[in-house]
Amino acid sequence: MRGFWKKSTVVIILEAFINTGKTEYVCRAIRLDDTVELYRVELSDCQGYAKDEKISLISFRKDAL
């Protein structure tokens, strides 16, 4: 599975429960950022964004898991 992420484009589609539309990100990298308080899922190298810009999708508080 690790090689799949390196060679393939990661497509993330987020649909909000309130909004009937969708937000689509086409990116080449996905990362799990592990901070003291949070696990944060970030995308980078996305179409329409600067190559080094990170898009934070979702965060999980460690004390709530």
N, CA, C, O and CB atoms as a CASP TS submission, in Angstrom:
PFRMAT TS
TARGET T0000
AUTHOR 0000-0000-0000
METHOD Language model
MODEL 1
PARENT N/A
ATOM      1  N   MET     1       0.830  -1.196   0.000  1.00  0.00           N
ATOM      2  CA  MET     1       0.000   0.000   0.000  1.00  0.00           C
ATOM      3  C   MET     1       0.864   1.245   0.000  1.00  0.00           C
ATOM      4  O   MET     1       0.478   2.252  -0.593  1.00  0.00           O
ATOM      5  CB  MET     1      -0.938   0.006   1.204  1.00  0.00           C
ATOM      6  N   ARG     2       2.011   1.209   0.641  1.00  0.00           N
ATOM      7  CA  ARG     2       2.871   2.378   0.721  1.00  0.00           C
ATOM      8  C   ARG     2       3.278   2.873  -0.663  1.00  0.00           C
ATOM      9  O   ARG     2       3.255   4.078  -0.915  1.00  0.00           O
ATOM     10  CB  ARG     2       4.106   2.061   1.543  1.00  0.00           C
ATOM     11  N   GLY     3       3.651   1.964  -1.566  1.00  0.00           N
ATOM     12  CA  GLY     3       4.026   2.353  -2.921  1.00  0.00           C
ATOM     13  C   GLY     3       2.880   2.983  -3.688  1.00  0.00           C
ATOM     14  O   GLY     3       3.103   3.855  -4.528  1.00  0.00           O
ATOM     15  N   PHE     4       1.660   2.557  -3.414  1.00  0.00           N
ATOM     16  CA  PHE     4       0.481   3.123  -4.075  1.00  0.00           C
ATOM     17  C   PHE     4       0.399   4.619  -3.838  1.00  0.00           C
ATOM     18  O   PHE     4       0.137   5.376  -4.773  1.00  0.00           O
ATOM     19  CB  PHE     4      -0.799   2.442  -3.579  1.00  0.00           C
ATOM     20  N   TRP     5       0.620   5.067  -2.590  1.00  0.00           N
ATOM     21  CA  TRP     5       0.502   6.485  -2.258  1.00  0.00           C
ATOM     22  C   TRP     5       1.594   7.299  -2.925  1.00  0.00           C
ATOM     23  O   TRP     5       1.362   8.460  -3.261  1.00  0.00           O
ATOM     24  CB  TRP     5       0.552   6.685  -0.751  1.00  0.00           C
ATOM     25  N   LYS     6       2.761   6.743  -3.128  1.00  0.00           N
ATOM     26  CA  LYS     6       3.860   7.488  -3.736  1.00  0.00           C
ATOM     27  C   LYS     6       3.644   7.697  -5.232  1.00  0.00           C
ATOM     28  O   LYS     6       4.056   8.723  -5.773  1.00  0.00           O
ATOM     29  CB  LYS     6       5.177   6.763  -3.500  1.00  0.00           C
ATOM     30  N   LYS     7       3.013   6.754  -5.902  1.00  0.00           N
ATOM     31  CA  LYS     7       2.929   6.793  -7.355  1.00  0.00           C
ATOM     32  C   LYS     7       1.591   7.285  -7.886  1.00  0.00           C
ATOM     33  O   LYS     7       1.486   7.625  -9.065  1.00  0.00           O
ATOM     34  CB  LYS     7       3.201   5.443  -7.900  1.00  0.00           C
ATOM     35  N   SER     8       0.592   7.327  -7.061  1.00  0.00           N
ATOM     36  CA  SER     8      -0.746   7.650  -7.543  1.00  0.00           C
ATOM     37  C   SER     8      -1.203   9.010  -7.052  1.00  0.00           C
ATOM     38  O   SER     8      -0.713   9.525  -6.047  1.00  0.00           O
ATOM     39  CB  SER     8      -1.734   6.588  -7.107  1.00  0.00           C
ATOM     40  N   THR     9      -2.128   9.569  -7.765  1.00  0.00           N
ATOM     41  CA  THR     9      -2.760  10.814  -7.331  1.00  0.00           C
ATOM     42  C   THR     9      -3.802  10.486  -6.297  1.00  0.00           C
ATOM     43  O   THR     9      -4.624   9.590  -6.487  1.00  0.00           O
ATOM     44  CB  THR     9      -3.388  11.582  -8.519  1.00  0.00           C
ATOM     45  N   VAL    10      -3.765  11.213  -5.205  1.00  0.00           N
ATOM     46  CA  VAL    10      -4.747  11.009  -4.139  1.00  0.00           C
ATOM     47  C   VAL    10      -5.902  11.956  -4.395  1.00  0.00           C
ATOM     48  O   VAL    10      -5.707  13.168  -4.490  1.00  0.00           O
ATOM     49  CB  VAL    10      -4.122  11.245  -2.717  1.00  0.00           C
ATOM     50  N   VAL    11      -7.092  11.415  -4.505  1.00  0.00           N
ATOM     51  CA  VAL    11      -8.284  12.231  -4.717  1.00  0.00           C
ATOM     52  C   VAL    11      -9.143  12.124  -3.469  1.00  0.00           C
ATOM     53  O   VAL    11      -9.571  11.037  -3.080  1.00  0.00           O
ATOM     54  CB  VAL    11      -9.077  11.780  -5.995  1.00  0.00           C
ATOM     55  N   ILE    12      -9.385  13.255  -2.858  1.00  0.00           N
ATOM     56  CA  ILE    12     -10.199  13.304  -1.656  1.00  0.00           C
ATOM     57  C   ILE    12     -11.456  14.094  -1.974  1.00  0.00           C
ATOM     58  O   ILE    12     -11.380  15.228  -2.448  1.00  0.00           O
ATOM     59  CB  ILE    12      -9.419  13.936  -0.464  1.00  0.00           C
ATOM     60  N   ILE    13     -12.597  13.505  -1.716  1.00  0.00           N
ATOM     61  CA  ILE    13     -13.870  14.191  -1.925  1.00  0.00           C
ATOM     62  C   ILE    13     -14.558  14.301  -0.570  1.00  0.00           C
ATOM     63  O   ILE    13     -14.834  13.301   0.092  1.00  0.00           O
ATOM     64  CB  ILE    13     -14.777  13.433  -2.970  1.00  0.00           C
ATOM     65  N   LEU    14     -14.823  15.524  -0.185  1.00  0.00           N
ATOM     66  CA  LEU    14     -15.493  15.758   1.087  1.00  0.00           C
ATOM     67  C   LEU    14     -16.901  16.240   0.825  1.00  0.00           C
ATOM     68  O   LEU    14     -17.104  17.164   0.037  1.00  0.00           O
ATOM     69  CB  LEU    14     -14.719  16.776   1.947  1.00  0.00           C
ATOM     70  N   GLU    15     -17.867  15.638   1.465  1.00  0.00           N
ATOM     71  CA  GLU    15     -19.241  16.077   1.353  1.00  0.00           C
ATOM     72  C   GLU    15     -19.745  16.459   2.734  1.00  0.00           C
ATOM     73  O   GLU    15     -19.688  15.659   3.668  1.00  0.00           O
ATOM     74  CB  GLU    15     -20.127  14.980   0.719  1.00  0.00           C
ATOM     75  N   ALA    16     -20.235  17.680   2.860  1.00  0.00           N
ATOM     76  CA  ALA    16     -20.777  18.138   4.139  1.00  0.00           C
ATOM     77  C   ALA    16     -22.224  17.693   4.255  1.00  0.00           C
ATOM     78  O   ALA    16     -22.928  17.602   3.250  1.00  0.00           O
ATOM     79  CB  ALA    16     -20.665  19.682   4.276  1.00  0.00           C
ATOM     80  N   PHE    17     -22.674  17.413   5.475  1.00  0.00           N
ATOM     81  CA  PHE    17     -24.057  17.000   5.689  1.00  0.00           C
ATOM     82  C   PHE    17     -25.019  18.146   5.409  1.00  0.00           C
ATOM     83  O   PHE    17     -26.124  17.920   4.917  1.00  0.00           O
ATOM     84  CB  PHE    17     -24.247  16.491   7.116  1.00  0.00           C
ATOM     85  N   ILE    18     -24.613  19.365   5.716  1.00  0.00           N
ATOM     86  CA  ILE    18     -25.495  20.519   5.527  1.00  0.00           C
ATOM     87  C   ILE    18     -25.472  20.996   4.083  1.00  0.00           C
ATOM     88  O   ILE    18     -26.510  21.374   3.540  1.00  0.00           O
ATOM     89  CB  ILE    18     -25.091  21.661   6.462  1.00  0.00           C
ATOM     90  N   ASN    19     -24.318  20.984   3.465  1.00  0.00           N
ATOM     91  CA  ASN    19     -24.140  21.491   2.111  1.00  0.00           C
ATOM     92  C   ASN    19     -24.337  20.338   1.123  1.00  0.00           C
ATOM     93  O   ASN    19     -23.748  19.270   1.292  1.00  0.00           O
ATOM     94  CB  ASN    19     -22.733  22.144   1.937  1.00  0.00           C
ATOM     95  N   THR    20     -25.145  20.547   0.114  1.00  0.00           N
ATOM     96  CA  THR    20     -25.374  19.485  -0.880  1.00  0.00           C
ATOM     97  C   THR    20     -24.262  19.427  -1.919  1.00  0.00           C
ATOM     98  O   THR    20     -24.188  18.475  -2.695  1.00  0.00           O
ATOM     99  CB  THR    20     -26.714  19.696  -1.580  1.00  0.00           C
ATOM    100  N   GLY    21     -23.396  20.438  -1.940  1.00  0.00           N
ATOM    101  CA  GLY    21     -22.269  20.442  -2.868  1.00  0.00           C
ATOM    102  C   GLY    21     -21.138  19.583  -2.342  1.00  0.00           C
ATOM    103  O   GLY    21     -21.282  18.901  -1.328  1.00  0.00           O
ATOM    104  N   LYS    22     -20.017  19.618  -3.032  1.00  0.00           N
ATOM    105  CA  LYS    22     -18.857  18.865  -2.583  1.00  0.00           C
ATOM    106  C   LYS    22     -17.605  19.686  -2.854  1.00  0.00           C
ATOM    107  O   LYS    22     -17.593  20.567  -3.713  1.00  0.00           O
ATOM    108  CB  LYS    22     -18.779  17.483  -3.286  1.00  0.00           C
ATOM    109  N   THR    23     -16.576  19.384  -2.121  1.00  0.00           N
ATOM    110  CA  THR    23     -15.265  19.984  -2.324  1.00  0.00           C
ATOM    111  C   THR    23     -14.339  18.866  -2.753  1.00  0.00           C
ATOM    112  O   THR    23     -14.244  17.844  -2.073  1.00  0.00           O
ATOM    113  CB  THR    23     -14.738  20.712  -1.030  1.00  0.00           C
ATOM    114  N   GLU    24     -13.672  19.042  -3.848  1.00  0.00           N
ATOM    115  CA  GLU    24     -12.782  18.002  -4.354  1.00  0.00           C
ATOM    116  C   GLU    24     -11.363  18.540  -4.409  1.00  0.00           C
ATOM    117  O   GLU    24     -11.114  19.605  -4.974  1.00  0.00           O
ATOM    118  CB  GLU    24     -13.236  17.509  -5.751  1.00  0.00           C
ATOM    119  N   TYR    25     -10.439  17.801  -3.820  1.00  0.00           N
ATOM    120  CA  TYR    25      -9.023  18.138  -3.859  1.00  0.00           C
ATOM    121  C   TYR    25      -8.311  17.036  -4.649  1.00  0.00           C
ATOM    122  O   TYR    25      -8.506  15.853  -4.372  1.00  0.00           O
ATOM    123  CB  TYR    25      -8.422  18.290  -2.404  1.00  0.00           C
ATOM    124  N   VAL    26      -7.501  17.412  -5.616  1.00  0.00           N
ATOM    125  CA  VAL    26      -6.677  16.454  -6.342  1.00  0.00           C
ATOM    126  C   VAL    26      -5.241  16.755  -5.943  1.00  0.00           C
ATOM    127  O   VAL    26      -4.679  17.787  -6.309  1.00  0.00           O
ATOM    128  CB  VAL    26      -6.891  16.547  -7.916  1.00  0.00           C
ATOM    129  N   CYS    27      -4.654  15.826  -5.181  1.00  0.00           N
ATOM    130  CA  CYS    27      -3.350  16.068  -4.568  1.00  0.00           C
ATOM    131  C   CYS    27      -2.417  14.891  -4.802  1.00  0.00           C
ATOM    132  O   CYS    27      -2.849  13.780  -5.108  1.00  0.00           O
ATOM    133  CB  CYS    27      -3.502  16.332  -3.067  1.00  0.00           C
ATOM    134  N   ARG    28      -1.138  15.160  -4.651  1.00  0.00           N
ATOM    135  CA  ARG    28      -0.136  14.108  -4.820  1.00  0.00           C
ATOM    136  C   ARG    28       0.409  13.599  -3.491  1.00  0.00           C
ATOM    137  O   ARG    28       1.169  12.630  -3.472  1.00  0.00           O
ATOM    138  CB  ARG    28       1.002  14.615  -5.671  1.00  0.00           C
ATOM    139  N   ALA    29       0.035  14.237  -2.373  1.00  0.00           N
ATOM    140  CA  ALA    29       0.575  13.801  -1.085  1.00  0.00           C
ATOM    141  C   ALA    29      -0.481  13.930   0.015  1.00  0.00           C
ATOM    142  O   ALA    29      -1.289  14.858   0.027  1.00  0.00           O
ATOM    143  CB  ALA    29       1.829  14.623  -0.721  1.00  0.00           C
ATOM    144  N   ILE    30      -0.443  12.974   0.926  1.00  0.00           N
ATOM    145  CA  ILE    30      -1.305  13.001   2.104  1.00  0.00           C
ATOM    146  C   ILE    30      -0.419  12.663   3.295  1.00  0.00           C
ATOM    147  O   ILE    30       0.476  11.824   3.194  1.00  0.00           O
ATOM    148  CB  ILE    30      -2.525  11.994   1.973  1.00  0.00           C
ATOM    149  N   ARG    31      -0.674  13.322   4.429  1.00  0.00           N
ATOM    150  CA  ARG    31       0.207  13.171   5.585  1.00  0.00           C
ATOM    151  C   ARG    31      -0.604  13.175   6.871  1.00  0.00           C
ATOM    152  O   ARG    31      -1.606  13.882   6.982  1.00  0.00           O
ATOM    153  CB  ARG    31       1.262  14.292   5.616  1.00  0.00           C
ATOM    154  N   LEU    32      -0.167  12.382   7.840  1.00  0.00           N
ATOM    155  CA  LEU    32      -0.743  12.410   9.172  1.00  0.00           C
ATOM    156  C   LEU    32       0.241  13.150  10.062  1.00  0.00           C
ATOM    157  O   LEU    32       1.331  12.649  10.337  1.00  0.00           O
ATOM    158  CB  LEU    32      -1.043  10.963   9.712  1.00  0.00           C
ATOM    159  N   ASP    33      -0.138  14.346  10.518  1.00  0.00           N
ATOM    160  CA  ASP    33       0.688  15.163  11.390  1.00  0.00           C
ATOM    161  C   ASP    33       0.343  14.816  12.829  1.00  0.00           C
ATOM    162  O   ASP    33      -0.815  14.917  13.234  1.00  0.00           O
ATOM    163  CB  ASP    33       0.483  16.681  11.110  1.00  0.00           C
ATOM    164  N   ASP    34       1.333  14.413  13.596  1.00  0.00           N
ATOM    165  CA  ASP    34       1.151  13.987  14.979  1.00  0.00           C
ATOM    166  C   ASP    34       1.705  15.068  15.905  1.00  0.00           C
ATOM    167  O   ASP    34       2.918  15.155  16.096  1.00  0.00           O
ATOM    168  CB  ASP    34       1.849  12.616  15.240  1.00  0.00           C
ATOM    169  N   THR    35       0.821  15.899  16.486  1.00  0.00           N
ATOM    170  CA  THR    35       1.244  16.937  17.415  1.00  0.00           C
ATOM    171  C   THR    35       1.027  16.441  18.846  1.00  0.00           C
ATOM    172  O   THR    35       0.583  15.311  19.050  1.00  0.00           O
ATOM    173  CB  THR    35       0.467  18.266  17.159  1.00  0.00           C
ATOM    174  N   VAL    36       1.333  17.266  19.818  1.00  0.00           N
ATOM    175  CA  VAL    36       1.157  16.879  21.214  1.00  0.00           C
ATOM    176  C   VAL    36      -0.307  16.592  21.525  1.00  0.00           C
ATOM    177  O   VAL    36      -0.614  15.641  22.244  1.00  0.00           O
ATOM    178  CB  VAL    36       1.686  17.975  22.140  1.00  0.00           C
ATOM    179  N   GLU    37      -1.210  17.406  20.990  1.00  0.00           N
ATOM    180  CA  GLU    37      -2.635  17.278  21.324  1.00  0.00           C
ATOM    181  C   GLU    37      -3.485  16.652  20.235  1.00  0.00           C
ATOM    182  O   GLU    37      -4.574  16.152  20.520  1.00  0.00           O
ATOM    183  CB  GLU    37      -3.188  18.615  21.646  1.00  0.00           C
ATOM    184  N   LEU    38      -3.010  16.666  18.977  1.00  0.00           N
ATOM    185  CA  LEU    38      -3.856  16.283  17.844  1.00  0.00           C
ATOM    186  C   LEU    38      -3.187  15.319  16.886  1.00  0.00           C
ATOM    187  O   LEU    38      -1.961  15.260  16.783  1.00  0.00           O
ATOM    188  CB  LEU    38      -4.277  17.500  17.094  1.00  0.00           C
ATOM    189  N   TYR    39      -4.021  14.567  16.190  1.00  0.00           N
ATOM    190  CA  TYR    39      -3.645  13.922  14.933  1.00  0.00           C
ATOM    191  C   TYR    39      -4.341  14.744  13.856  1.00  0.00           C
ATOM    192  O   TYR    39      -5.554  14.939  13.924  1.00  0.00           O
ATOM    193  CB  TYR    39      -4.062  12.366  14.882  1.00  0.00           C
ATOM    194  N   ARG    40      -3.605  15.226  12.871  1.00  0.00           N
ATOM    195  CA  ARG    40      -4.176  16.084  11.841  1.00  0.00           C
ATOM    196  C   ARG    40      -3.854  15.497  10.465  1.00  0.00           C
ATOM    197  O   ARG    40      -2.697  15.189  10.178  1.00  0.00           O
ATOM    198  CB  ARG    40      -3.635  17.539  11.965  1.00  0.00           C
ATOM    199  N   VAL    41      -4.862  15.343   9.623  1.00  0.00           N
ATOM    200  CA  VAL    41      -4.689  14.847   8.256  1.00  0.00           C
ATOM    201  C   VAL    41      -4.510  16.048   7.340  1.00  0.00           C
ATOM    202  O   VAL    41      -5.351  16.947   7.307  1.00  0.00           O
ATOM    203  CB  VAL    41      -5.908  13.967   7.803  1.00  0.00           C
ATOM    204  N   GLU    42      -3.403  16.058   6.592  1.00  0.00           N
ATOM    205  CA  GLU    42      -3.087  17.177   5.705  1.00  0.00           C
ATOM    206  C   GLU    42      -2.802  16.682   4.287  1.00  0.00           C
ATOM    207  O   GLU    42      -2.227  15.612   4.086  1.00  0.00           O
ATOM    208  CB  GLU    42      -1.880  17.967   6.245  1.00  0.00           C
ATOM    209  N   LEU    43      -3.213  17.479   3.323  1.00  0.00           N
ATOM    210  CA  LEU    43      -2.911  17.236   1.916  1.00  0.00           C
ATOM    211  C   LEU    43      -1.916  18.281   1.454  1.00  0.00           C
ATOM    212  O   LEU    43      -1.890  19.393   1.982  1.00  0.00           O
ATOM    213  CB  LEU    43      -4.199  17.267   1.042  1.00  0.00           C
ATOM    214  N   SER    44      -1.087  17.931   0.461  1.00  0.00           N
ATOM    215  CA  SER    44      -0.186  18.911  -0.128  1.00  0.00           C
ATOM    216  C   SER    44       0.048  18.563  -1.597  1.00  0.00           C
ATOM    217  O   SER    44      -0.339  17.498  -2.077  1.00  0.00           O
ATOM    218  CB  SER    44       1.159  18.964   0.649  1.00  0.00           C
ATOM    219  N   ASP    45       0.689  19.489  -2.285  1.00  0.00           N
ATOM    220  CA  ASP    45       0.930  19.364  -3.731  1.00  0.00           C
ATOM    221  C   ASP    45      -0.400  19.138  -4.464  1.00  0.00           C
ATOM    222  O   ASP    45      -0.547  18.203  -5.251  1.00  0.00           O
ATOM    223  CB  ASP    45       1.924  18.192  -4.027  1.00  0.00           C
ATOM    224  N   CYS    46      -1.361  20.026  -4.178  1.00  0.00           N
ATOM    225  CA  CYS    46      -2.711  19.923  -4.737  1.00  0.00           C
ATOM    226  C   CYS    46      -2.889  20.845  -5.933  1.00  0.00           C
ATOM    227  O   CYS    46      -2.313  21.932  -5.976  1.00  0.00           O
ATOM    228  CB  CYS    46      -3.753  20.247  -3.672  1.00  0.00           C
ATOM    229  N   GLN    47      -3.677  20.415  -6.892  1.00  0.00           N
ATOM    230  CA  GLN    47      -3.981  21.242  -8.065  1.00  0.00           C
ATOM    231  C   GLN    47      -4.676  22.523  -7.622  1.00  0.00           C
ATOM    232  O   GLN    47      -5.609  22.489  -6.820  1.00  0.00           O
ATOM    233  CB  GLN    47      -4.866  20.466  -9.078  1.00  0.00           C
ATOM    234  N   GLY    48      -4.207  23.664  -8.158  1.00  0.00           N
ATOM    235  CA  GLY    48      -4.817  24.945  -7.847  1.00  0.00           C
ATOM    236  C   GLY    48      -4.277  25.594  -6.584  1.00  0.00           C
ATOM    237  O   GLY    48      -4.736  26.672  -6.206  1.00  0.00           O
ATOM    238  N   TYR    49      -3.315  24.967  -5.923  1.00  0.00           N
ATOM    239  CA  TYR    49      -2.700  25.488  -4.705  1.00  0.00           C
ATOM    240  C   TYR    49      -1.190  25.490  -4.900  1.00  0.00           C
ATOM    241  O   TYR    49      -0.660  24.768  -5.744  1.00  0.00           O
ATOM    242  CB  TYR    49      -3.107  24.640  -3.451  1.00  0.00           C
ATOM    243  N   ALA    50      -0.506  26.309  -4.110  1.00  0.00           N
ATOM    244  CA  ALA    50       0.959  26.314  -4.142  1.00  0.00           C
ATOM    245  C   ALA    50       1.463  24.921  -3.758  1.00  0.00           C
ATOM    246  O   ALA    50       0.859  24.248  -2.922  1.00  0.00           O
ATOM    247  CB  ALA    50       1.543  27.407  -3.179  1.00  0.00           C
ATOM    248  N   LYS    51       2.569  24.491  -4.369  1.00  0.00           N
ATOM    249  CA  LYS    51       3.075  23.135  -4.156  1.00  0.00           C
ATOM    250  C   LYS    51       3.361  22.844  -2.682  1.00  0.00           C
ATOM    251  O   LYS    51       3.149  21.723  -2.221  1.00  0.00           O
ATOM    252  CB  LYS    51       4.336  22.919  -4.972  1.00  0.00           C
ATOM    253  N   ASP    52       3.841  23.846  -1.940  1.00  0.00           N
ATOM    254  CA  ASP    52       4.185  23.636  -0.538  1.00  0.00           C
ATOM    255  C   ASP    52       3.052  23.968   0.427  1.00  0.00           C
ATOM    256  O   ASP    52       3.225  23.853   1.641  1.00  0.00           O
ATOM    257  CB  ASP    52       5.383  24.456  -0.192  1.00  0.00           C
ATOM    258  N   GLU    53       1.893  24.380  -0.094  1.00  0.00           N
ATOM    259  CA  GLU    53       0.747  24.700   0.764  1.00  0.00           C
ATOM    260  C   GLU    53       0.104  23.415   1.283  1.00  0.00           C
ATOM    261  O   GLU    53      -0.117  22.467   0.529  1.00  0.00           O
ATOM    262  CB  GLU    53      -0.296  25.550  -0.008  1.00  0.00           C
ATOM    263  N   LYS    54      -0.190  23.399   2.582  1.00  0.00           N
ATOM    264  CA  LYS    54      -0.838  22.242   3.201  1.00  0.00           C
ATOM    265  C   LYS    54      -2.299  22.560   3.474  1.00  0.00           C
ATOM    266  O   LYS    54      -2.625  23.642   3.962  1.00  0.00           O
ATOM    267  CB  LYS    54      -0.117  21.836   4.511  1.00  0.00           C
ATOM    268  N   ILE    55      -3.176  21.617   3.159  1.00  0.00           N
ATOM    269  CA  ILE    55      -4.605  21.751   3.403  1.00  0.00           C
ATOM    270  C   ILE    55      -4.952  20.793   4.532  1.00  0.00           C
ATOM    271  O   ILE    55      -4.822  19.577   4.389  1.00  0.00           O
ATOM    272  CB  ILE    55      -5.453  21.455   2.106  1.00  0.00           C
ATOM    273  N   SER    56      -5.391  21.346   5.647  1.00  0.00           N
ATOM    274  CA  SER    56      -5.767  20.522   6.792  1.00  0.00           C
ATOM    275  C   SER    56      -7.224  20.086   6.620  1.00  0.00           C
ATOM    276  O   SER    56      -8.125  20.923   6.564  1.00  0.00           O
ATOM    277  CB  SER    56      -5.565  21.299   8.140  1.00  0.00           C
ATOM    278  N   LEU    57      -7.447  18.776   6.535  1.00  0.00           N
ATOM    279  CA  LEU    57      -8.792  18.252   6.299  1.00  0.00           C
ATOM    280  C   LEU    57      -9.568  18.022   7.579  1.00  0.00           C
ATOM    281  O   LEU    57     -10.714  18.450   7.712  1.00  0.00           O
ATOM    282  CB  LEU    57      -8.715  16.969   5.529  1.00  0.00           C
ATOM    283  N   ILE    58      -8.937  17.348   8.512  1.00  0.00           N
ATOM    284  CA  ILE    58      -9.630  16.955   9.733  1.00  0.00           C
ATOM    285  C   ILE    58      -8.593  16.752  10.833  1.00  0.00           C
ATOM    286  O   ILE    58      -7.460  16.349  10.571  1.00  0.00           O
ATOM    287  CB  ILE    58     -10.476  15.660   9.514  1.00  0.00           C
ATOM    288  N   SER    59      -8.998  17.037  12.060  1.00  0.00           N
ATOM    289  CA  SER    59      -8.134  16.832  13.224  1.00  0.00           C
ATOM    290  C   SER    59      -8.873  15.995  14.256  1.00  0.00           C
ATOM    291  O   SER    59     -10.090  16.095  14.406  1.00  0.00           O
ATOM    292  CB  SER    59      -7.689  18.188  13.836  1.00  0.00           C
ATOM    293  N   PHE    60      -8.110  15.165  14.965  1.00  0.00           N
ATOM    294  CA  PHE    60      -8.656  14.344  16.036  1.00  0.00           C
ATOM    295  C   PHE    60      -7.902  14.673  17.318  1.00  0.00           C
ATOM    296  O   PHE    60      -6.678  14.557  17.363  1.00  0.00           O
ATOM    297  CB  PHE    60      -8.555  12.820  15.695  1.00  0.00           C
ATOM    298  N   ARG    61      -8.619  15.083  18.360  1.00  0.00           N
ATOM    299  CA  ARG    61      -7.993  15.325  19.649  1.00  0.00           C
ATOM    300  C   ARG    61      -7.597  13.989  20.267  1.00  0.00           C
ATOM    301  O   ARG    61      -8.422  13.080  20.365  1.00  0.00           O
ATOM    302  CB  ARG    61      -8.943  16.112  20.591  1.00  0.00           C
ATOM    303  N   LYS    62      -6.364  13.869  20.675  1.00  0.00           N
ATOM    304  CA  LYS    62      -5.884  12.619  21.233  1.00  0.00           C
ATOM    305  C   LYS    62      -6.611  12.232  22.507  1.00  0.00           C
ATOM    306  O   LYS    62      -6.857  11.050  22.746  1.00  0.00           O
ATOM    307  CB  LYS    62      -4.417  12.711  21.500  1.00  0.00           C
ATOM    308  N   ASP    63      -6.960  13.224  23.334  1.00  0.00           N
ATOM    309  CA  ASP    63      -7.632  12.913  24.595  1.00  0.00           C
ATOM    310  C   ASP    63      -9.071  12.440  24.401  1.00  0.00           C
ATOM    311  O   ASP    63      -9.703  11.965  25.345  1.00  0.00           O
ATOM    312  CB  ASP    63      -7.619  14.126  25.492  1.00  0.00           C
ATOM    313  N   ALA    64      -9.591  12.571  23.175  1.00  0.00           N
ATOM    314  CA  ALA    64     -10.967  12.152  22.893  1.00  0.00           C
ATOM    315  C   ALA    64     -11.029  10.791  22.188  1.00  0.00           C
ATOM    316  O   ALA    64     -12.111  10.264  21.933  1.00  0.00           O
ATOM    317  CB  ALA    64     -11.665  13.205  22.039  1.00  0.00           C
ATOM    318  N   LEU    65      -9.881  10.246  21.884  1.00  0.00           N
ATOM    319  CA  LEU    65      -9.868   8.956  21.174  1.00  0.00           C
ATOM    320  C   LEU    65      -9.839   7.794  22.135  1.00  0.00           C
ATOM    321  O   LEU    65      -9.825   6.640  21.707  1.00  0.00           O
ATOM    322  CB  LEU    65      -8.673   8.871  20.239  1.00  0.00           C
TER
END
